[in-house]
Every structure is written in structure tokens, then in C-alpha cells.
Amino acid sequence: MELIDMKNLGRTSVQWLKAVGIHSPEQLRSVGAVAAYNKVRGRGFRVSKVLLYALEGALLGIHWNKLEDEHKIRLLNEADEPPESLF
């Protein structure tokens, strides 16, 4: 399986992941959604919180909008993002 085959991940998000050294689903699993999101943000790409949710959903095999609000808030807290808006 390739990154592009994972749920929620499109061409742009896969390019961002590869730019920060994440080239496979195994590497994404190893790094985790929050750390991968922070790496992409730290590289200077303009990303939204939806990328964080998409990465977590990809790891869980579900569409990102199926994540519970509490789960999204936990992700935002771990990513040091203000949770004032979940979207």
C-alpha cells in the first residue's frame, strides 16, 4: 500500500508528507498523526487542522469527519493548536 491509497490522503497531502521524509504508510504509523502534522507545519506549508484530522483518520481507516469532537480536541491539544474551531 502507498500513502496515496490511504483514506483521506490526496496528492497534495502525500507530497507534503514526502517532503518531510514520510514516504510510506508504515512510516506514517511510526511517526503518528500529530508528529507528522507538526513536521509538515514546521516545514512552512500552509495547512489547516483538517490535515491533522485526515492523517489521524488515515491511520484509523476512517473518514476524518467521523472522528469524535473529543478526539479532535485531543489531537489539537497534542499539536499545540488552539481548539477554538474544530474545522
MMTF fields as JSON, N, C-alpha, C and O atoms, coordinates in Angstrom:
{
  "mmtfVersion": "1.0.0",
  "mmtfProducer": "UNKNOWN",
  "numBonds": 347,
  "numAtoms": 348,
  "numGroups": 87,
  "numChains": 1,
  "numModels": 1,
  "chainsPerModel": [1],
  "groupsPerChain": [87],
  "chainIdList": ["A"],
  "bondAtomList": [4, 2, 8, 6, 12, 10, 16, 14, 20, 18, 24, 22, 28, 26, 32, 30, 36, 34, 40, 38, 44, 42, 48, 46, 52, 50, 56, 54, 60, 58, 64, 62, 68, 66, 72, 70, 76, 74, 80, 78, 84, 82, 88, 86, 92, 90, 96, 94, 100, 98, 104, 102, 108, 106, 112, 110, 116, 114, 120, 118, 124, 122, 128, 126, 132, 130, 136, 134, 140, 138, 144, 142, 148, 146, 152, 150, 156, 154, 160, 158, 164, 162, 168, 166, 172, 170, 176, 174, 180, 178, 184, 182, 188, 186, 192, 190, 196, 194, 200, 198, 204, 202, 208, 206, 212, 210, 216, 214, 220, 218, 224, 222, 228, 226, 232, 230, 236, 234, 240, 238, 244, 242, 248, 246, 252, 250, 256, 254, 260, 258, 264, 262, 268, 266, 272, 270, 276, 274, 280, 278, 284, 282, 288, 286, 292, 290, 296, 294, 300, 298, 304, 302, 308, 306, 312, 310, 316, 314, 320, 318, 324, 322, 328, 326, 332, 330, 336, 334, 340, 338, 344, 342],
  "bondOrderList": [1, 1, 1, 1, 1, 1, 1, 1, 1, 1, 1, 1, 1, 1, 1, 1, 1, 1, 1, 1, 1, 1, 1, 1, 1, 1, 1, 1, 1, 1, 1, 1, 1, 1, 1, 1, 1, 1, 1, 1, 1, 1, 1, 1, 1, 1, 1, 1, 1, 1, 1, 1, 1, 1, 1, 1, 1, 1, 1, 1, 1, 1, 1, 1, 1, 1, 1, 1, 1, 1, 1, 1, 1, 1, 1, 1, 1, 1, 1, 1, 1, 1, 1, 1, 1, 1],
  "groupList": [{"groupName": "MET", "atomNameList": ["N", "CA", "C", "O"], "elementList": ["N", "C", "C", "O"], "formalChargeList": [0, 0, 0, 0], "bondAtomList": [1, 0, 2, 1, 3, 2], "bondOrderList": [1, 1, 2], "singleLetterCode": "M", "chemCompType": "L-PEPTIDE LINKING"}, {"groupName": "GLU", "atomNameList": ["N", "CA", "C", "O"], "elementList": ["N", "C", "C", "O"], "formalChargeList": [0, 0, 0, 0], "bondAtomList": [1, 0, 2, 1, 3, 2], "bondOrderList": [1, 1, 2], "singleLetterCode": "E", "chemCompType": "L-PEPTIDE LINKING"}, {"groupName": "LEU", "atomNameList": ["N", "CA", "C", "O"], "elementList": ["N", "C", "C", "O"], "formalChargeList": [0, 0, 0, 0], "bondAtomList": [1, 0, 2, 1, 3, 2], "bondOrderList": [1, 1, 2], "singleLetterCode": "L", "chemCompType": "L-PEPTIDE LINKING"}, {"groupName": "ILE", "atomNameList": ["N", "CA", "C", "O"], "elementList": ["N", "C", "C", "O"], "formalChargeList": [0, 0, 0, 0], "bondAtomList": [1, 0, 2, 1, 3, 2], "bondOrderList": [1, 1, 2], "singleLetterCode": "I", "chemCompType": "L-PEPTIDE LINKING"}, {"groupName": "ASP", "atomNameList": ["N", "CA", "C", "O"], "elementList": ["N", "C", "C", "O"], "formalChargeList": [0, 0, 0, 0], "bondAtomList": [1, 0, 2, 1, 3, 2], "bondOrderList": [1, 1, 2], "singleLetterCode": "D", "chemCompType": "L-PEPTIDE LINKING"}, {"groupName": "LYS", "atomNameList": ["N", "CA", "C", "O"], "elementList": ["N", "C", "C", "O"], "formalChargeList": [0, 0, 0, 0], "bondAtomList": [1, 0, 2, 1, 3, 2], "bondOrderList": [1, 1, 2], "singleLetterCode": "K", "chemCompType": "L-PEPTIDE LINKING"}, {"groupName": "ASN", "atomNameList": ["N", "CA", "C", "O"], "elementList": ["N", "C", "C", "O"], "formalChargeList": [0, 0, 0, 0], "bondAtomList": [1, 0, 2, 1, 3, 2], "bondOrderList": [1, 1, 2], "singleLetterCode": "N", "chemCompType": "L-PEPTIDE LINKING"}, {"groupName": "GLY", "atomNameList": ["N", "CA", "C", "O"], "elementList": ["N", "C", "C", "O"], "formalChargeList": [0, 0, 0, 0], "bondAtomList": [1, 0, 2, 1, 3, 2], "bondOrderList": [1, 1, 2], "singleLetterCode": "G", "chemCompType": "PEPTIDE LINKING"}, {"groupName": "ARG", "atomNameList": ["N", "CA", "C", "O"], "elementList": ["N", "C", "C", "O"], "formalChargeList": [0, 0, 0, 0], "bondAtomList": [1, 0, 2, 1, 3, 2], "bondOrderList": [1, 1, 2], "singleLetterCode": "R", "chemCompType": "L-PEPTIDE LINKING"}, {"groupName": "THR", "atomNameList": ["N", "CA", "C", "O"], "elementList": ["N", "C", "C", "O"], "formalChargeList": [0, 0, 0, 0], "bondAtomList": [1, 0, 2, 1, 3, 2], "bondOrderList": [1, 1, 2], "singleLetterCode": "T", "chemCompType": "L-PEPTIDE LINKING"}, {"groupName": "SER", "atomNameList": ["N", "CA", "C", "O"], "elementList": ["N", "C", "C", "O"], "formalChargeList": [0, 0, 0, 0], "bondAtomList": [1, 0, 2, 1, 3, 2], "bondOrderList": [1, 1, 2], "singleLetterCode": "S", "chemCompType": "L-PEPTIDE LINKING"}, {"groupName": "VAL", "atomNameList": ["N", "CA", "C", "O"], "elementList": ["N", "C", "C", "O"], "formalChargeList": [0, 0, 0, 0], "bondAtomList": [1, 0, 2, 1, 3, 2], "bondOrderList": [1, 1, 2], "singleLetterCode": "V", "chemCompType": "L-PEPTIDE LINKING"}, {"groupName": "GLN", "atomNameList": ["N", "CA", "C", "O"], "elementList": ["N", "C", "C", "O"], "formalChargeList": [0, 0, 0, 0], "bondAtomList": [1, 0, 2, 1, 3, 2], "bondOrderList": [1, 1, 2], "singleLetterCode": "Q", "chemCompType": "L-PEPTIDE LINKING"}, {"groupName": "TRP", "atomNameList": ["N", "CA", "C", "O"], "elementList": ["N", "C", "C", "O"], "formalChargeList": [0, 0, 0, 0], "bondAtomList": [1, 0, 2, 1, 3, 2], "bondOrderList": [1, 1, 2], "singleLetterCode": "W", "chemCompType": "L-PEPTIDE LINKING"}, {"groupName": "ALA", "atomNameList": ["N", "CA", "C", "O"], "elementList": ["N", "C", "C", "O"], "formalChargeList": [0, 0, 0, 0], "bondAtomList": [1, 0, 2, 1, 3, 2], "bondOrderList": [1, 1, 2], "singleLetterCode": "A", "chemCompType": "L-PEPTIDE LINKING"}, {"groupName": "HIS", "atomNameList": ["N", "CA", "C", "O"], "elementList": ["N", "C", "C", "O"], "formalChargeList": [0, 0, 0, 0], "bondAtomList": [1, 0, 2, 1, 3, 2], "bondOrderList": [1, 1, 2], "singleLetterCode": "H", "chemCompType": "L-PEPTIDE LINKING"}, {"groupName": "PRO", "atomNameList": ["N", "CA", "C", "O"], "elementList": ["N", "C", "C", "O"], "formalChargeList": [0, 0, 0, 0], "bondAtomList": [1, 0, 2, 1, 3, 2], "bondOrderList": [1, 1, 2], "singleLetterCode": "P", "chemCompType": "L-PEPTIDE LINKING"}, {"groupName": "TYR", "atomNameList": ["N", "CA", "C", "O"], "elementList": ["N", "C", "C", "O"], "formalChargeList": [0, 0, 0, 0], "bondAtomList": [1, 0, 2, 1, 3, 2], "bondOrderList": [1, 1, 2], "singleLetterCode": "Y", "chemCompType": "L-PEPTIDE LINKING"}, {"groupName": "PHE", "atomNameList": ["N", "CA", "C", "O"], "elementList": ["N", "C", "C", "O"], "formalChargeList": [0, 0, 0, 0], "bondAtomList": [1, 0, 2, 1, 3, 2], "bondOrderList": [1, 1, 2], "singleLetterCode": "F", "chemCompType": "L-PEPTIDE LINKING"}],
  "groupTypeList": [0, 1, 2, 3, 4, 0, 5, 6, 2, 7, 8, 9, 10, 11, 12, 13, 2, 5, 14, 11, 7, 3, 15, 10, 16, 1, 12, 2, 8, 10, 11, 7, 14, 11, 14, 14, 17, 6, 5, 11, 8, 7, 8, 7, 18, 8, 11, 10, 5, 11, 2, 2, 17, 14, 2, 1, 7, 14, 2, 2, 7, 3, 15, 13, 6, 5, 2, 1, 4, 1, 15, 5, 3, 8, 2, 2, 6, 1, 14, 4, 1, 16, 16, 1, 10, 2, 18],
  "groupIdList": [1, 2, 3, 4, 5, 6, 7, 8, 9, 10, 11, 12, 13, 14, 15, 16, 17, 18, 19, 20, 21, 22, 23, 24, 25, 26, 27, 28, 29, 30, 31, 32, 33, 34, 35, 36, 37, 38, 39, 40, 41, 42, 43, 44, 45, 46, 47, 48, 49, 50, 51, 52, 53, 54, 55, 56, 57, 58, 59, 60, 61, 62, 63, 64, 65, 66, 67, 68, 69, 70, 71, 72, 73, 74, 75, 76, 77, 78, 79, 80, 81, 82, 83, 84, 85, 86, 87],
  "secStructList": [7, 7, 4, 4, 4, 1, 6, 6, 7, 7, 2, 2, 2, 2, 2, 2, 2, 2, 2, 6, 6, 7, 7, 1, 2, 2, 2, 2, 2, 2, 2, 7, 2, 2, 2, 2, 2, 2, 2, 2, 2, 2, 6, 6, 7, 7, 7, 7, 2, 2, 2, 2, 2, 2, 2, 2, 2, 2, 2, 2, 6, 1, 7, 4, 4, 4, 1, 7, 2, 2, 2, 2, 2, 2, 2, 2, 2, 2, 6, 6, 7, 7, 6, 6, 7, 7, 7],
  "xCoordList": [0.849, 0.0, 0.894, 1.958, 0.441, 1.135, 0.355, -0.813, 1.014, 0.33, -0.934, -1.97, -0.851, -1.993, -3.198, -4.329, -2.954, -4.036, -4.757, -5.803, -4.201, -4.825, -6.005, -5.989, -7.023, -8.209, -7.794, -6.92, -8.415, -8.24, -7.021, -6.939, -6.073, -4.847, -4.923, -5.177, -4.697, -4.684, -3.282, -2.315, -3.197, -1.885, -1.094, 0.09, -1.743, -1.039, -0.562, 0.591, -1.429, -1.014, 0.105, 1.002, 0.065, 1.143, 2.451, 3.515, 2.381, 3.584, 4.165, 5.381, 3.309, 3.776, 4.465, 5.544, 3.833, 4.417, 5.783, 6.736, 5.868, 7.151, 8.209, 9.389, 7.789, 8.733, 9.347, 10.437, 8.643, 9.178, 9.71, 9.937, 9.904, 10.545, 9.64, 10.115, 8.343, 7.4, 6.949, 6.203, 7.408, 7.21, 6.305, 6.011, 5.869, 5.048, 4.043, 4.218, 2.992, 2.043, 2.727, 2.352, 3.709, 4.424, 5.15, 5.143, 5.774, 6.461, 5.46, 5.736, 4.298, 3.274, 2.791, 2.616, 2.576, 2.158, 3.218, 2.9, 4.453, 5.553, 5.656, 5.879, 5.493, 5.598, 4.342, 4.431, 3.19, 1.915, 1.375, 2.123, 0.08, -0.606, -0.14, 0.102, -0.015, 0.339, 1.747, 1.973, 2.692, 4.074, 4.208, 4.951, 3.496, 3.54, 2.98, 3.558, 1.859, 1.245, 2.21, 2.382, 2.834, 3.78, 4.99, 5.514, 5.436, 6.562, 6.173, 6.947, 4.982, 4.511, 4.368, 4.81, 3.75, 3.618, 4.983, 5.211, 5.887, 7.219, 8.021, 8.96, 7.656, 8.33, 7.845, 8.412, 6.785, 6.299, 5.114, 4.663, 4.602, 3.415, 2.212, 2.07, 1.347, 0.133, -0.938, -1.574, -1.116, -2.064, -3.165, -2.988, -4.28, -5.373, -5.436, -4.751, -6.262, -6.453, -7.028, -6.869, -7.689, -8.264, -7.161, -7.4, -5.955, -4.862, -4.586, -4.379, -4.58, -4.367, -5.436, -5.128, -6.682, -7.779, -7.667, -7.929, -7.279, -7.141, -6.053, -6.22, -4.938, -3.856, -4.3, -4.02, -4.986, -5.481, -6.496, -6.46, -7.401, -8.378, -7.708, -8.139, -6.659, -5.925, -5.349, -5.395, -4.812, -4.24, -5.312, -5.063, -6.495, -7.596, -8.44, -9.264, -8.232, -9.003, -10.419, -11.314, -10.632, -11.962, -11.876, -10.808, -13.0, -13.033, -12.831, -13.339, -12.081, -11.732, -12.942, -12.88, -14.049, -15.201, -15.972, -16.967, -15.519, -16.117, -15.442, -15.906, -14.348, -13.69, -14.604, -15.211, -14.694, -15.495, -14.858, -13.644, -15.677, -15.17, -14.105, -13.115, -14.305, -13.332, -11.982, -10.926, -12.034, -10.816, -10.102, -8.88, -10.867, -10.288, -9.643, -8.556, -10.301, -9.755, -8.449, -7.486, -8.413, -7.189, -6.062, -4.932, -6.372, -5.358, -4.846, -3.642, -5.769, -5.376, -4.494, -3.515, -4.843, -4.034, -2.638, -1.65, -2.557, -1.262, -0.432, 0.795, -1.113, -0.417, -0.168, 0.419, -0.613, -0.456, -1.171, -0.659, -2.359, -3.223, -4.371, -4.895, -4.77, -5.928, -7.197, -7.49, -7.965, -9.153, -10.409, -11.515, -10.274, -11.46, -12.402, -13.609, -11.864, -12.712, -12.216, -11.019, -13.143, -12.756, -12.555, -12.094, -12.907, -12.79, -12.04, -11.839],
  "yCoordList": [-1.179, 0.0, 1.242, 1.266, 2.249, 3.536, 4.563, 4.353, 5.67, 6.741, 7.181, 7.398, 7.314, 7.808, 6.871, 7.282, 5.614, 4.642, 4.725, 4.104, 5.486, 5.605, 6.565, 7.553, 6.255, 7.108, 8.519, 8.695, 9.513, 10.944, 11.59, 12.819, 10.826, 11.408, 11.591, 10.645, 12.825, 13.141, 13.495, 13.372, 13.932, 14.24, 15.262, 15.063, 16.341, 17.408, 16.939, 17.168, 16.29, 15.834, 14.804, 14.793, 13.947, 12.975, 13.69, 13.305, 14.712, 15.486, 16.137, 16.132, 16.695, 17.309, 16.273, 16.521, 15.108, 14.059, 13.628, 13.47, 13.445, 13.037, 14.123, 13.82, 15.381, 16.488, 16.501, 17.037, 15.907, 15.858, 14.469, 14.16, 13.636, 12.34, 11.176, 10.12, 11.35, 10.251, 9.726, 10.393, 8.525, 8.002, 6.771, 6.282, 6.275, 5.059, 5.075, 5.804, 4.272, 4.158, 3.688, 4.116, 2.826, 2.341, 3.483, 3.573, 4.351, 5.497, 6.44, 6.98, 6.643, 7.496, 6.891, 7.606, 5.574, 4.918, 5.084, 5.336, 4.944, 5.057, 6.46, 6.624, 7.465, 8.862, 9.306, 10.003, 8.911, 9.306, 10.564, 11.343, 10.75, 11.855, 13.217, 14.123, 13.365, 14.673, 15.08, 16.213, 14.164, 14.487, 14.746, 15.637, 13.977, 14.195, 15.573, 16.301, 15.932, 17.243, 18.352, 19.336, 18.185, 19.203, 19.319, 20.414, 18.198, 18.242, 19.034, 19.857, 18.781, 19.484, 20.975, 21.813, 21.303, 22.713, 23.357, 24.486, 22.627, 23.15, 23.389, 24.185, 22.711, 22.889, 24.151, 24.566, 24.758, 26.014, 25.889, 26.883, 24.677, 24.52, 25.09, 24.921, 25.768, 26.334, 25.25, 24.948, 24.683, 23.582, 23.979, 24.867, 23.321, 23.545, 22.375, 21.365, 22.542, 21.484, 20.223, 19.129, 20.368, 19.207, 18.213, 17.006, 18.712, 17.781, 16.895, 15.69, 17.472, 16.692, 15.613, 14.454, 15.996, 15.026, 13.975, 12.794, 14.407, 13.482, 12.448, 11.267, 12.896, 11.968, 10.953, 9.762, 11.414, 10.504, 9.534, 8.336, 10.058, 9.194, 8.168, 7.017, 8.583, 7.652, 6.516, 5.358, 6.836, 5.798, 4.873, 3.689, 5.418, 4.626, 3.958, 3.093, 4.359, 3.794, 4.325, 3.642, 5.55, 6.156, 7.549, 8.16, 8.046, 9.41, 10.357, 10.124, 11.431, 12.346, 12.94, 13.225, 13.133, 13.758, 12.781, 13.155, 11.543, 10.567, 10.598, 9.944, 11.359, 11.487, 12.25, 13.252, 11.776, 12.458, 13.807, 13.971, 14.765, 16.086, 16.002, 16.731, 15.117, 14.969, 14.502, 14.946, 13.616, 13.114, 14.253, 14.378, 15.069, 16.215, 17.193, 17.709, 17.445, 18.37, 17.813, 18.557, 16.513, 15.894, 16.045, 16.367, 15.811, 15.972, 17.408, 17.643, 18.363, 19.772, 20.131, 20.863, 19.615, 19.882, 19.29, 19.928, 18.083, 17.444, 18.196, 18.251, 18.77, 19.506, 20.958, 21.721, 21.335, 22.704, 23.7, 24.779, 23.311, 24.163, 24.631, 23.837, 25.869, 26.307, 25.625, 25.667, 24.992, 24.25, 25.1, 24.567, 26.414, 27.273, 26.87, 27.095, 26.285, 25.813, 24.448, 24.242, 23.517, 22.159, 22.017, 20.979, 23.07, 22.941, 24.122, 24.197],
  "zCoordList": [0.0, 0.0, 0.0, 0.619, -0.697, -0.775, 0.047, 0.377, 0.372, 1.098, 0.376, 1.005, -0.941, -1.73, -1.625, -1.882, -1.248, -1.126, 0.217, 0.404, 1.143, 2.458, 2.401, 1.667, 3.189, 3.261, 3.663, 4.512, 3.059, 3.358, 2.722, 2.701, 2.204, 1.693, 0.18, -0.565, -0.254, -1.672, -2.119, -1.367, -3.344, -3.928, -3.117, -2.842, -2.74, -2.022, -0.659, -0.295, 0.097, 1.424, 1.334, 2.177, 0.335, 0.139, -0.214, 0.271, -1.044, -1.38, -0.13, 0.064, 0.714, 1.962, 2.84, 3.377, 2.981, 3.815, 3.279, 4.043, 1.986, 1.401, 1.582, 1.757, 1.54, 1.712, 3.111, 3.31, 4.079, 5.442, 5.797, 6.967, 4.77, 4.984, 5.309, 5.727, 5.125, 5.371, 4.013, 3.296, 3.666, 2.32, 2.248, 1.158, 3.392, 3.369, 4.514, 5.491, 4.393, 5.498, 6.793, 7.884, 6.669, 7.851, 8.548, 9.776, 7.764, 8.361, 9.021, 10.092, 8.394, 8.984, 10.301, 11.288, 10.317, 11.562, 12.647, 13.809, 12.26, 13.219, 13.804, 15.004, 12.96, 13.387, 14.126, 15.137, 13.638, 14.225, 13.569, 12.977, 13.682, 13.014, 13.519, 12.722, 14.821, 15.392, 14.992, 14.566, 15.127, 14.77, 13.27, 12.861, 12.454, 11.004, 10.67, 9.863, 11.287, 11.078, 11.49, 10.77, 12.648, 13.118, 12.198, 11.998, 11.637, 10.692, 9.44, 8.953, 8.932, 7.726, 8.021, 7.235, 9.158, 9.553, 9.727, 9.292, 10.368, 10.628, 9.362, 9.353, 8.315, 7.022, 6.315, 5.304, 6.862, 6.308, 5.376, 4.807, 5.213, 4.369, 5.105, 6.316, 4.357, 4.945, 4.975, 3.965, 6.145, 6.292, 7.262, 8.096, 7.143, 8.076, 9.057, 8.897, 10.053, 11.043, 10.414, 10.956, 9.284, 8.617, 8.23, 8.209, 7.923, 7.631, 8.842, 8.693, 10.023, 11.248, 11.372, 11.65, 11.167, 11.258, 10.152, 10.383, 8.957, 7.835, 8.106, 7.801, 8.68, 9.0, 10.045, 9.913, 11.076, 12.107, 11.512, 11.793, 10.69, 10.039, 9.132, 9.067, 8.436, 7.564, 8.391, 7.977, 9.544, 10.407, 10.984, 11.214, 11.213, 11.761, 10.671, 10.966, 9.416, 8.308, 8.225, 7.725, 8.716, 8.659, 8.047, 8.026, 7.551, 7.03, 8.202, 9.298, 7.959, 9.057, 9.759, 10.955, 9.033, 9.694, 10.581, 11.201, 10.641, 11.562, 12.94, 13.874, 13.066, 14.368, 15.323, 14.946, 16.541, 17.561, 17.894, 17.779, 18.304, 18.667, 19.76, 19.718, 20.734, 21.815, 21.264, 21.716, 20.298, 19.659, 18.923, 18.994, 18.226, 17.516, 18.498, 18.237, 19.612, 20.612, 21.179, 21.366, 21.453, 21.956, 20.947, 21.313, 19.674, 18.621, 18.57, 18.474, 18.634, 18.604, 19.786, 19.641, 20.952, 22.139, 21.993, 22.356, 21.467, 21.263, 20.222, 20.312, 19.24, 18.177, 18.566, 17.798, 19.754, 20.243, 19.338, 19.04, 18.915, 18.103, 18.988, 19.769, 18.891, 19.668, 19.183, 17.988, 20.082, 19.665, 19.53, 19.632, 19.303, 19.234, 18.109, 18.195, 17.071, 15.969, 15.55, 15.351, 15.418, 15.048, 13.547, 13.071, 12.795, 11.326, 10.753, 9.54]
}
